[in-house]
Structure formats: structure tokens, C-alpha cells
Amino acid sequence: MSTESEFTINLQRPISINQRITEGKTAFETLFGINESIKLREGLIGIQFRLNNDDIISIYENPKQVLAFMILIPRLVTIIASGRLISLRGLYYLDDGIWSTSESCTKYLQLLLSNLKYDMEKVNVVPEHRGEFWTNIFDVRTLDSFAINNNSHNLLIQYLGNNEVKLKVIICEKSQILRDINQLIQLEEEQFDNYILISTKGFPSLKTLNFINSICGKYNAECFGCSDLDFSGLHIYLQYFRHVDRIKYIQIRGTDIPFTDTNTLTPREINMGLNLKRNENIPTYIREQASYILDLNRTIGIDKHVNLHILIYEKLVEYDYQRGSDIVEINY
């Protein structure tokens, strides 16, 4: 009589992609398990998935959806394991020879995540948003923002091309702090000449990055960037850095920072921070800021900072862009 235990697996069973398999697991564990199940079956039998409503889709009857899931799942496993963030467009470009359009990639990603009841942030994918900006160079005193679109872009380029102006450009992921800076500048207008305040509204879209590059790459622009005091914010700033040759980082630090809300670092965030800290291909000051956040053991949204808009305004009024270093330090 054999004492060896037998282990069997029914490869004919569809692979579950639904909320039930996520219970008690991280997103990485869930997607890794699905990916391993695919590997066991691939080349042996036709892949089938059981979705959240118990519908079953197969490679024979639903080839586009099944193949899309088979492309996306291992990509997401690798991205989460690395601790890095990726934009929707960045995810598309990883396999742009396979996807017909970026919209197709986004559609199937949303379909996959909807069955798992995940949002994009849970799998380290950051949605892109259309940005907005505030400026005084249209000779209009307004607290309202302008949407970044072809019309507003063409107006700016036309004005800047016809006028020799010195520009201050501030780029940030959050709108509220720029809205506050815009209001402050209008109250103290003699202190600031021409300015453009650009909110990427989170992870910047390609259109917003092209807009930033077309302004900051020309026209004698002094460009500054700031972000949330978290690792997602540092990733967002790196997008600005890669598209603007001469951008100064507004570095916020201090032992007594009057923030109204903070969050303790999660294991996922710690992993992201360590990856940034070790990355020798990014600026040293970003690696140091990642280390600072790890030591702080908390993340802080830039919009939660009391009176930060005043500190940034006062710093940039007196800042010597030509002689200054790559960072603009705001310390307490």
C-alpha cells in the first residue's frame, strides 16, 4: 500500500478571475496565482476564464478578451513586483505591437480589474488626466484655469512667439495649491512678472507632457516642479524631469511640518520607496527624497500642507534661477 499522498489538478477547470479569489490576498498574490494557472495550461488545452458573474470565456469563443488578459496579467505581476508605477499609456507601449490602439489596452485592463473589483492604483497603474493651467500672459486677471487643449496651447505659443517675455513656470500634480498660488500672485502682482502654473492633475497625460515641453523647452522659461510627499508623487515628478531639460525640484522637508493629514507607509509603499532609493538612473535629490520619506514613515499630500502656497511663492520671488542648484529647498 502506497503511503505517498497524491496530488491532482483539473486543468479542464476554467481559471477564476473574480472577486472570490482575491479574499485575503494582495493584488500581487492574486495575479501571480492566475498567471501560474495560465502557464500550467498553456500549450496543453484551450484557456478558459470564469468571470465575476460566473460567465465562462474561452480562447476559442472569445479569443480577443482571453488573449488580452493573457498579455496584461504577467505585465501587471512584473510591475507590482518591481514596486514601480506605470501610466496607462506606458502600459500600452510595453506591447504596442500587439494592441491595436491604446484605448483597446485600457478597455481590456478595465474589464480585467472590474472582475477582480480592483481599481487601477491597486495594480500600480496610474490613470492619465488632462491638465489645466493658470496664467497672466493673456492680459486677463482671472482665478479660473484654462484647460490644456489645442486652442489654449496655440494661443500661448502664438503669444510667446511674438513677445520676448521672462516666464516662471510651476508644475504640480495637484490643482488646489496652484489655484492658491495664482490667487496670491494676483494680490501681489508687482512681485511676479509672467507666469504659467500647470496642474497635471495626477500622472500627466502625453498631451500635458507635450504642452509642458513646448513651453519649458523654449521662451526663456524658469521651470519648477513639486509633488506630494510620497513615492507616487516622486514618480510623477520624474515624468516632468524627463520632459523638461532645466527644471528645479521644490523639495519640502522639516521636523515640524504643519500638515493637516498624514498616512503611515504601507508595505507596498515601502517597496516603492526602496526601489526609488536604489535607482541610480534618477537624480540623486529624488533618491534622497525617497530616503527622507522612508525615514519619516509617512506620506503627506501637498494639498494637506498649511500655507505651503505662501512658502513657495515667497521662495520663488527671490530665487536666482541661473545660480541656484537643482533643488529649491523649503525647510522648517
HUQUIPE-V321180 format. One record per backbone hydrogen bond with DSSP energy under -0.5 kcal/mol. CO is the residue of the C=O (numbers start at 1). NH is the residue of the N-H. Records with the same first field share a line. If there is no record, write none. Layout:
CO=NH  NH
This chain:
9=11
10=13
15=50
18=21
19=22
20=23
22=25
26=30
27=31
28=32
29=33
30=34
31=35
32=36
33=37
34=38
35=39
36=40
37=41
38=42
41=44  45
47=59
48=15
49=51  57
50=17
51=54
55=51
57=49
58=62
62=66
63=67
64=68
65=69
66=70
67=71
68=72
69=73
70=74
71=75
72=76
73=77
74=78
75=79
76=80
77=81
78=82
79=83  84
80=83
86=126
87=91
88=92
89=93
90=94
91=95
92=95
93=96
95=98  99
101=105
102=106
103=107
104=108
105=109
106=110
107=111
108=112
109=113
110=114
111=115
112=116
113=117  118
115=19
119=122  123
120=123  125
121=124
124=86  126
125=127
126=88
129=205
131=148
132=199
133=146
134=197
136=139
140=142
146=133
147=149
149=153
150=154
151=155
152=156
153=157
154=158
155=159
156=160
157=161
158=162
159=163
163=165
165=167
166=194
167=222
168=196
169=224
170=198
171=226
172=200  201
173=202
174=178
175=179
176=180
177=181
178=182
179=183
180=184
181=185
182=186
183=187
184=188
186=189
188=191  192
189=192
194=168
195=136  137
196=170  198
197=134  199
198=172  200
199=132
203=129
205=209
206=210
207=211
208=212
209=213
210=214
211=215
212=216
213=217
215=218
218=221
220=167
221=223
222=169
223=248
224=171
225=250
226=173
228=230
229=300
230=234
231=235
232=236
233=237
234=238
235=239
236=239  240
237=241
238=242
239=243
240=243  244
245=247
246=223
248=225  250
249=251  328
250=252
251=253  330
257=259
258=306
263=299
266=270
267=271
268=272
269=273
270=274
271=275
272=276
273=277
274=278
275=279
276=279
278=280
279=282
283=286  287
284=288
285=289
286=290
287=291
288=292
289=293
290=294
291=295
292=296
293=297  298
297=265
299=263
300=229
301=304
302=305
304=260
305=307  308
307=310  311
308=312
309=313
310=314
311=315
312=316
313=317
314=318
315=319
319=321
320=324
326=249
327=329
328=251
329=331
330=253
